[in-house]
């Protein structure tokens, strides 16, 4: 019998309690530091690691790792998991080794952090959940439906109060989504004012920047200014170059960030391991078309002159990106017509209008938005740029995904396979990173960056978030056309000392919960 695939309960032979709750033996330990693997054991007591190395003593339970790698549980710093309480097992995350997620990214979050954390405790989630406070959500609550302007004094005060309370309740920082309404209408001064509130609590400023296209250097200037003037640590979300006109500039982008760091700023970045992004299809529309309520959008495209202005704005956006049409966009989830899920925009136009001309593609996009919108996958990045960003030592690995239900919609595969793809493709196959370095990008670097206390390392005193995997068998079978497959190769996943994945099987253990700032 392979003892590495079972949890063996040991009898101590006496009435005395065992020395440890759990003992992991015969492991190749990647401790999260980026240093070489070391053979040894890991002892766990009361949810904490209490000994590492050549450990002696009895245990209530033993996992024989069988010479496989034991690493800190992976920390995914960029997720969209506000619905985590509806899918508390979060199996897609666990099965790619993720034991901690940070949600509230891209400016969208729950604004009542205390209530959100209470719901997480009540629903007994399987992993650890930290959150940012989203600027866009705060702006919407503080300003109502009118966004194409700066907030007045009272509205800005309300927004500051919301950020302040969120930080008091345990948020780890402030996020912005500056390509999304209403965040896209915010001026830099507003962002600095709110970032200062988060900075007072030693929070971080995390930004989906204003531009990821050929104008990315303008966006970099803005995040650097915010970090400097608000005296705050900063994080570039899902660093990328979108559209052919921007490709090939990765070294220049990193040079700008490296200079900012040399000047004394603390700026890091995260990345997912795919050359396609995913967001709302409405991002193909100019911001001015989206202000207000859905009925306002319907009224605009019902007005021939305003509709023509929107279409002209769409043409300008395509030109900046070097796009001739919308063949790069694939519908992931269409609320009004799920039969369009998995179809490109030209394919959807052919189905709905009998033609895939550019004009018909535009009409389909407009029609979908009037019917409640859709999420989409955008194939807009370059593999060479991706690899350049990945090799930088301050690039963390983050999925930009969320909890998933098997078979629902046609989502981006990153929610199922991101960490496994890094370990399989970029470590084992391409040797772009060493395994210990890849583990560091997924563990101690995120923990240090987001001030997650006692996380991200295999060492005495750390929380017992541990993954055991076979580096030779790690795979990410989830694809763009067939995304609903869990990552493979992770035998055991332990969260706060609770074995949530055991021998490749999901258990009923739910040992996660909210992570508050500095705790």
C-alpha positions in Angstrom: 0.0 0.0 0.0 1.3 3.4 -0.9 1.3 5.3 2.4 1.7 8.6 0.6 -1.8 8.3 -0.7 -3.5 7.5 2.7 -3.7 9.3 6.0 -2.3 6.8 8.6 -3.6 7.1 12.1 -0.9 6.1 14.6 -1.5 4.7 18.0 0.8 6.0 20.7 0.3 3.0 22.9 -0.5 5.2 25.9 -3.0 7.6 27.2 -0.7 10.5 26.6 -1.6 12.9 23.8 0.5 12.8 20.6 3.3 15.3 20.1 1.8 16.6 16.9 -1.6 16.8 15.2 -0.1 16.0 11.8 3.4 14.9 10.6 4.4 15.1 7.0 7.4 12.7 6.3 9.7 12.0 3.4 9.1 15.3 1.6 11.3 17.5 -0.6 10.6 20.8 1.0 10.4 24.0 -1.0 10.2 26.3 1.9 9.1 29.4 0.0 12.4 31.3 0.2 13.5 30.3 -3.3 16.4 28.3 -1.8 17.1 24.7 -2.8 14.9 21.8 -1.9 15.7 20.0 1.4 14.6 16.5 2.3 12.8 16.3 5.6 9.6 16.3 7.7 7.0 19.0 8.7 5.2 18.8 12.1 1.9 20.6 12.7 0.2 21.4 16.0 -2.9 23.5 16.5 -2.9 24.8 12.9 0.7 25.9 13.0 4.0 24.4 11.8 6.0 23.6 14.9 9.1 21.8 13.5 10.8 21.3 10.1 13.6 19.0 9.2 14.6 15.8 11.0 11.5 15.7 13.3 11.0 13.1 16.0 7.8 12.5 17.9 4.3 10.9 17.7 1.4 12.3 15.7 -2.3 11.8 15.5 -2.0 11.6 11.7 0.9 11.1 9.3 1.2 11.8 5.6 4.1 10.1 3.8 4.9 12.5 1.0 6.8 9.8 -0.9 9.6 12.1 -1.9 7.2 14.6 -3.5 7.5 18.3 -3.1 6.0 20.0 0.0 5.6 23.8 -0.3 3.7 26.6 1.4 0.1 26.8 0.2 0.0 29.2 -2.8 -1.3 32.7 -2.3 -3.3 34.1 -5.2 -3.2 37.9 -4.8 -5.5 38.7 -7.6 -8.9 37.0 -7.6 -12.5 38.1 -8.1 -14.2 36.0 -5.4 -16.9 38.2 -3.9 -19.2 35.2 -4.4 -16.9 32.8 -2.4 -19.7 32.2 0.1 -21.8 30.7 -2.6 -19.0 28.2 -3.6 -17.2 27.8 -0.2 -15.3 24.7 -1.2 -13.5 26.7 -3.9 -12.3 23.4 -5.3 -10.8 24.9 -8.5 -8.4 26.9 -6.3 -7.5 24.1 -3.9 -6.8 21.7 -6.7 -4.1 24.0 -8.1 -2.5 24.4 -4.7 -4.0 27.7 -3.7 -4.8 28.0 0.0 -5.2 31.8 0.3 -6.9 34.2 -2.1 -7.1 38.0 -2.1 -10.3 39.4 -3.6 -11.7 42.9 -4.1 -9.4 43.6 -7.1 -9.9 45.9 -10.1 -11.8 48.4 -8.0 -14.8 46.0 -7.3 -15.4 44.7 -3.8 -17.8 44.4 -1.0 -17.8 47.7 0.7 -18.9 46.4 4.1 -15.8 44.3 4.9 -17.0 43.4 8.4 -20.2 41.9 7.0 -18.3 40.1 4.2 -15.9 38.5 6.7 -18.8 37.5 8.9 -20.5 35.7 5.9 -17.2 33.9 5.2 -17.0 32.7 8.8 -20.7 31.5 8.6 -20.3 29.7 5.3 -17.1 27.9 6.4 -15.0 28.4 3.4 -12.2 25.9 2.6 -9.4 28.5 2.2 -8.2 31.8 3.6 -9.8 34.9 2.2 -8.4 38.5 2.3 -9.9 41.5 0.6 -9.1 44.8 -0.8 -11.5 47.7 -0.7 -12.5 48.6 -4.3 -12.4 52.2 -5.4 -15.0 51.7 -8.0 -17.5 50.2 -5.5 -16.7 53.0 -3.1 -17.1 55.6 -5.8 -20.5 54.2 -6.9 -21.8 54.2 -3.3 -20.4 57.7 -2.6 -21.5 59.4 -5.8 -24.6 57.6 -7.0 -25.2 57.2 -10.8 -23.4 60.4 -12.0 -19.7 59.6 -12.6 -18.3 61.8 -15.4 -16.9 64.3 -13.0 -14.9 64.7 -9.8 -16.7 64.1 -6.5 -17.7 67.1 -4.5 -16.3 67.7 -1.1 -19.0 65.8 0.7 -18.9 62.9 -1.7 -15.1 62.6 -1.3 -15.5 62.6 2.4 -18.0 59.8 2.2 -15.6 57.8 0.0 -12.8 58.4 2.5 -15.0 57.2 5.4 -15.8 54.0 3.5 -12.1 53.2 2.8 -11.2 54.1 6.4 -13.9 51.7 7.8 -12.9 49.0 5.4 -9.2 49.2 6.6 -10.3 49.2 10.2 -12.3 46.0 9.5 -9.3 44.3 8.0 -8.9 45.1 4.3 -5.4 44.8 3.1 -5.5 47.8 0.9 -7.2 49.8 -1.8 -7.8 48.6 -5.4 -8.6 50.5 -8.6 -10.0 49.4 -11.9 -9.2 52.4 -14.1 -10.6 50.9 -17.3 -13.9 50.3 -15.7 -16.8 52.7 -15.1 -17.0 54.4 -12.6 -13.2 54.3 -11.8 -12.3 55.3 -15.3 -13.7 58.8 -14.7 -11.6 59.4 -11.5 -8.7 61.9 -11.7 -5.4 61.1 -10.1 -5.9 63.5 -7.2 -9.0 61.6 -6.1 -7.0 58.3 -6.1 -4.2 59.9 -4.1 -6.6 61.2 -1.5 -8.1 57.7 -1.0 -4.7 55.9 -1.2 -3.6 58.1 1.7 -6.4 56.7 3.8 -5.2 53.1 3.1 -1.6 54.1 3.6 -2.4 55.3 7.2 -3.1 51.6 7.9 0.0 50.4 6.1 -2.3 49.1 3.3 -1.2 48.6 -0.3 -2.5 50.3 -3.5 -3.3 47.7 -6.1 -4.2 48.9 -9.6 -5.7 47.6 -12.8 -4.1 50.6 -14.5 -5.7 53.1 -16.8 -4.0 51.7 -19.9 -2.4 48.3 -20.8 -2.1 49.2 -24.4 0.5 51.3 -26.2 -0.4 54.1 -23.7 0.8 52.0 -20.8 3.7 54.4 -20.0 1.1 57.1 -19.1 -0.5 54.6 -16.7 2.8 53.7 -15.2 3.5 57.4 -14.5 0.2 57.6 -12.7 0.7 54.6 -10.4 4.2 55.8 -9.6 2.9 59.3 -8.8 0.2 57.8 -6.5 2.7 55.6 -4.7 5.0 58.6 -4.2 2.5 61.2 -3.1 0.4 58.9 -1.0 3.5 57.2 0.5 2.0 53.8 -0.2 3.2 50.5 -1.4 1.9 49.7 -4.9 1.1 46.7 -7.0 0.5 46.6 -10.8 -2.3 44.1 -11.4 -1.9 41.4 -14.1 1.0 43.1 -15.8 0.5 42.8 -19.6 0.7 44.5 -23.0 -2.7 44.4 -24.8 -3.0 44.7 -28.6 -0.4 44.3 -31.4 0.6 48.0 -31.2 1.9 47.5 -27.7 3.7 44.2 -28.1 7.4 44.0 -27.6 7.6 46.7 -25.0 7.9 44.4 -21.9 11.6 45.3 -21.2 10.7 49.0 -21.4 7.8 48.6 -18.9 10.0 46.7 -16.5 12.7 49.4 -16.8 10.3 52.1 -15.8 9.2 50.1 -12.7 12.8 49.2 -11.8 13.8 52.9 -11.9 10.8 53.7 -9.6 12.1 51.0 -7.2 15.6 52.4 -7.4 14.2 55.8 -6.5 12.8 54.3 -3.2 9.3 53.2 -4.1 7.9 49.8 -3.2 6.2 48.6 -6.4 5.5 44.9 -7.4 3.4 43.2 -10.0 1.4 40.1 -10.6 0.7 38.0 -13.7 -1.3 35.1 -15.0 0.2 32.5 -17.3 -2.0 33.0 -20.4 -2.0 35.3 -23.4 -5.7 36.1 -23.1 -7.5 38.3 -20.6 -11.1 38.1 -19.5 -13.5 40.9 -18.6 -16.8 42.4 -19.6 -17.6 42.7 -23.3 -18.6 46.3 -22.6 -14.9 47.1 -22.5 -15.0 47.3 -26.3 -17.2 50.4 -25.8 -16.1 53.9 -24.9 -16.5 54.9 -21.3 -18.8 57.7 -22.1 -21.4 55.2 -23.5 -21.6 53.4 -20.1 -22.2 56.2 -17.6 -25.4 55.9 -15.6 -28.0 53.1 -15.6 -28.6 50.4 -18.3 -31.6 52.4 -19.5 -29.3 55.3 -20.2 -27.3 53.1 -22.6 -30.4 52.0 -24.3 -31.4 55.6 -24.8 -28.0 56.5 -26.3 -28.0 53.8 -28.9 -31.7 54.7 -29.8 -30.5 58.2 -30.7 -28.8 57.9 -34.2 -26.4 60.7 -33.5 -25.3 59.4 -30.1 -25.1 55.8 -31.5 -22.8 57.1 -34.3 -20.6 58.7 -31.7 -20.3 55.4 -29.8 -19.4 53.5 -33.0 -16.8 56.1 -33.8 -15.4 55.7 -30.3 -15.2 51.9 -30.9 -13.3 52.5 -34.1 -10.8 54.7 -32.3 -10.2 52.0 -29.7 -9.7 49.3 -32.4 -7.2 51.6 -34.1 -5.1 52.2 -31.0 -4.9 48.4 -30.4 -4.2 47.6 -34.1 -7.4 45.6 -34.5 -9.5 45.3 -37.6 -12.5 43.6 -36.0 -13.6 41.7 -32.9 -12.4 38.2 -33.9 -10.1 38.3 -30.9 -13.0 38.3 -28.4 -14.8 35.1 -27.3 -18.0 35.2 -25.3 -17.6 33.5 -22.0 -21.0 34.2 -20.4 -23.9 35.8 -22.2 -26.8 36.5 -19.8 -29.5 36.8 -22.5 -28.4 34.0 -24.8 -26.2 31.3 -23.3 -26.0 29.6 -26.7 -23.4 32.3 -27.7 -21.1 31.1 -24.9 -17.8 30.0 -26.5 -18.4 31.9 -29.7 -16.2 34.7 -31.1 -18.0 37.9 -31.9 -17.9 37.3 -35.7 -19.4 33.8 -35.0 -22.1 35.4 -32.8 -22.9 38.0 -35.5 -23.2 35.2 -38.1 -25.6 33.3 -35.9 -27.7 36.3 -34.9 -27.6 38.5 -38.0 -26.6 36.2 -40.8 -23.4 38.2 -41.4 -20.0 38.5 -39.7 -19.2 41.9 -41.2 -17.7 44.5 -38.9 -21.0 46.4 -38.8 -22.8 43.3 -37.7 -20.2 42.5 -35.1 -20.7 46.0 -33.7 -24.5 45.6 -33.7 -24.2 42.3 -31.8 -22.0 43.9 -29.1 -24.5 46.8 -28.7 -27.4 44.4 -28.6 -25.8 42.2 -26.0 -25.1 45.2 -23.8 -28.8 46.3 -23.9 -29.7 42.7 -22.8 -27.6 42.7 -19.6 -24.1 42.3 -21.1 -21.6 39.5 -21.3 -18.2 38.5 -20.1 -15.6 37.6 -22.7 -12.1 36.3 -23.3 -9.8 38.6 -25.2 -6.9 37.0 -27.0 -4.7 40.1 -27.0 -1.2 39.4 -25.6 2.1 38.1 -26.9 4.0 35.1 -25.5 7.4 36.8 -25.6 6.1 39.6 -23.5 4.5 37.2 -21.1 7.8 35.3 -20.6 9.7 38.5 -20.1 7.4 39.7 -17.4 7.5 36.2 -15.8 11.3 36.2 -15.4 11.3 39.4 -13.3 12.0 38.5 -9.7 9.1 40.7 -8.4 6.4 39.2 -10.6 3.9 37.2 -8.5 1.7 34.5 -9.9 -2.0 35.3 -9.7 -5.0 33.9 -11.6 -7.4 36.9 -12.0 -10.0 34.2 -11.6 -12.7 33.2 -9.2 -14.5 30.2 -7.7 -16.0 28.0 -10.4 -18.7 25.4 -10.8 -17.9 22.6 -13.1 -19.7 23.0 -16.4 -21.1 26.5 -15.9 -20.4 28.9 -18.8 -17.2 28.9 -20.8 -14.8 30.8 -18.5 -11.1 31.5 -18.8 -9.1 28.4 -17.9 -6.9 30.5 -15.5 -9.4 29.8 -12.7 -8.6 26.1 -12.9 -5.0 25.9 -14.1 -3.0 29.0 -13.5 -0.5 27.8 -10.9 -0.3 24.3 -12.4 0.5 25.9 -15.8 3.4 27.8 -14.4 4.8 24.7 -12.7 4.2 22.4 -15.7 4.9 24.6 -18.7 7.2 27.4 -17.5 9.1 25.4 -14.9 9.3 21.8 -16.1 9.0 22.2 -19.8 10.5 25.6 -20.7 12.7 25.9 -17.6 12.0 29.6 -17.6 12.0 29.5 -13.8 13.4 27.0 -11.3 10.9 25.2 -9.1 12.0 26.9 -5.9 11.8 30.3 -7.5 8.3 29.7 -8.9 7.2 28.6 -5.5 8.6 31.8 -4.0 6.6 33.9 -6.5 3.4 32.0 -5.3 4.1 32.1 -1.5 6.6 34.2 0.4 6.6 37.1 -2.1 2.8 37.5 -2.0 2.8 37.1 1.8 5.5 39.8 2.2 3.9 42.1 -0.3 0.4 42.0 1.2 1.6 41.7 4.8 0.0 38.3 5.4 1.5 37.5 8.8 3.1 34.1 9.2 2.1 32.9 5.8 4.0 31.8 2.7 6.9 29.9 4.4 7.5 26.4 5.6 9.0 27.3 9.0 8.3 26.9 12.7 5.6 29.3 13.8 4.0 29.7 10.4 0.4 28.8 9.7 0.1 25.3 8.4 -0.9 26.0 4.8 0.9 23.3 2.9 0.6 21.7 -0.5 2.2 18.4 -1.6 2.6 17.8 -5.3 4.5 15.8 -7.9 6.4 18.2 -10.1 6.6 15.6 -12.9 2.9 15.2 -13.1 1.6 18.7 -12.6 -0.7 19.5 -15.6 -3.4 22.1 -16.5 -5.9 20.2 -18.7 -8.3 23.2 -18.7 -8.3 24.9 -22.1 -10.1 27.9 -23.6 -12.5 25.7 -25.5 -12.9 23.1 -22.8 -12.1 24.9 -19.5 -13.9 22.8 -16.8 -11.1 20.5 -15.7 -9.2 20.6 -12.4 -5.5 20.9 -12.3 -3.7 17.6 -11.8 -0.7 16.6 -9.7 -1.6 18.0 -6.3 -2.0 15.1 -3.8 -2.6 16.9 -0.6 -3.7 20.4 0.3 -3.6 21.6 3.9 -5.2 24.8 5.2 -4.5 26.0 8.7 -3.6 22.4 9.6 -6.8 20.9 8.1 -6.4 18.4 5.2 -8.8 19.7 2.5 -7.4 17.6 -0.4 -6.2 14.2 0.7 -4.8 11.7 -1.7 -6.3 13.7 -4.6 -9.8 13.6 -3.0 -11.7 16.6 -1.7 -12.5 16.1 2.0 -15.3 17.7 4.0 -12.7 19.8 6.0 -13.4 23.5 5.8 -10.6 25.1 7.8 -10.3 28.4 6.0 -11.7 31.8 6.9 -11.2 35.6 6.7 -7.7 37.0 6.8 -7.6 40.5 8.3 -4.8 43.0 7.8 -1.7 42.0 9.7 -3.3 38.8 11.2 
